[in-house]
């Protein structure tokens, strides 16, 4: 009985040490993440990537570190590795709409439109007010020749933010695809009024 008590004490002490180590590792992880975030702000993306690597070494279960490393890799146009990071982050925490949105953007960059559609849809499911996700899902639908569906998404993005120039421009282009030139030119004019140079270009191309 005495031996069992001693063994139990040793195991409990060892578990306490593990708990302390995890706490220290997570604290250091947050320190590296903070440093990486500052480097992202300063557009030092390689430096940020190095710090996110160190953060993940110290806490491989911290979803935000993977997602932010994915953001750095996306900016550096390393889209496939970025997607891998987003997948790892999502596996650890599947309730972050921004992770699905950013993954969708990376998938668009490599023309993985079906996957991007699913991820933008998931971002919208988690945040029904995610106007950028509606706008980008509309772009994907248009690329997949679903112009009617694209119009619905662009219109929703505009409802959520009437000052989103991209959505007016994109909706106008979808209307051009559907031979709705008059309505399209109204959208191009609104995009131009909101400061989108593409709106002026579209007016010159389609509305002159």
Secondary structure, 3 states (H helix, E strand, C coil): CHHHHHHHHHHHHHHHHHHHHHHHHHHHHHHHHHHHHHHHHCCCHHHHHHHHHHHHHHCCCCHHHHHHHHHHHHHCCCHHHHHHHHHHHHHHCCCCHHHHHHHHHHHHHCCCHHHHHHHHHHHHHHCCCCHHHHHHHHHHHHHCCCHHHHHHHHHHHHHHCCCCHHHHHHHHHHHHHCCCHHHHHHHHHHHHHCCCHHHHHHHHHHCC
